[in-house]
Amino acid sequence: MRPVRFGGSSRLDGAPVFVALGDSLTEGVGDPVGDGAWRGWAALLAGGLGEGPVRFTNLAVSGSQTRDVLERQLPAALELRPGLVSVVVGVNDTLRCTFDIQAVAARLDQVYAALTEQGAVLLTACLPDPGTMLGLPGALAHPLARRQRAVNTVVHALSDRYGALHLHACEGDWITDRAMWSADRLHPGERGHRALALRFHTLLAEHGLATGPAPSPEPEFPGPTRSASLRWLATAGTGWVARRCTDLLPQLLTLAADELRHRARGTSARLDLRTSAAVSAALAALSVAEQPDAA
């Protein structure tokens, strides 16, 4: 891994610049601070990056896929010339009928390349699969888990290629600790966002890139009551599920039927091999594209 240094020449008014890219996780969904606003792990992390002020901009938008990060968020980030930039995205890609691991890999490769070529320190993370987090039945959960593992494998490979500081957020006790998660079971609550911020801070501090105080793991606000959680699930949560189901459900049912057929035949391993082959092909295509004499 190449040496990294946060700040450098990427400063505004003398303050280092941190920019966050991604989807609802980075936007801060699950960590409300009043008036309908979200805070989230990236904002919590920004407060502990240095002893002085840090210019923090959160470009993440709920529902974003890798295409949105590449086409909308990346240009804005490059204009800010960050010294530190986080890119945490991919779960929404797995929840779409258009999921294509080769396209995901190509987009992330372009995003990582553009940011690191400008001299930014890159933060990345792999994430738990949504099927497990939602507690879906195995035949429905396994296809989503397979997709998320594919995305995580790509993120691992590209993080290594571009010298990113990578957090294995798909692992650890925090995934099964209900106190860490909000009512929708997909987004961290305040405790979960603080846990992510603390883990990122530790990673940066190990490389001498976070010199301010570590974020506190203890919540600042009381958690939502059970009635409030149920009310959210019955209103906004129901809308979220309906939007995703309209797009994904027909294909997911087909994937589940395929899963059950292979399970009955004892050939489930073929599905894993198929996914591994697709990931290998996606990464190989990027390597070929980087060759100067590539067709």
Secondary structure as GFF3:
##gff-version 3
##sequence-region A 1 295
A	DSSP	beta_strand	11	12	.	.	.	ID=ss1
A	DSSP	beta_strand	15	22	.	.	.	ID=ss2
A	DSSP	alpha_helix	24	27	.	.	.	ID=ss3
A	DSSP	alpha_helix	41	46	.	.	.	ID=ss4
A	DSSP	beta_strand	55	58	.	.	.	ID=ss5
A	DSSP	alpha_helix	66	68	.	.	.	ID=ss6
A	DSSP	pi_helix	69	73	.	.	.	ID=ss7
A	DSSP	alpha_helix	74	80	.	.	.	ID=ss8
A	DSSP	beta_strand	84	88	.	.	.	ID=ss9
A	DSSP	alpha_helix	91	94	.	.	.	ID=ss10
A	DSSP	alpha_helix	101	117	.	.	.	ID=ss11
A	DSSP	beta_strand	121	126	.	.	.	ID=ss12
A	DSSP	alpha_helix	130	134	.	.	.	ID=ss13
A	DSSP	alpha_helix	138	161	.	.	.	ID=ss14
A	DSSP	beta_strand	165	168	.	.	.	ID=ss15
A	DSSP	three_ten_helix	173	175	.	.	.	ID=ss16
A	DSSP	three_ten_helix	178	180	.	.	.	ID=ss17
A	DSSP	alpha_helix	190	206	.	.	.	ID=ss18
A	DSSP	alpha_helix	226	232	.	.	.	ID=ss19
A	DSSP	pi_helix	233	237	.	.	.	ID=ss20
A	DSSP	alpha_helix	238	265	.	.	.	ID=ss21
A	DSSP	alpha_helix	269	290	.	.	.	ID=ss22
###
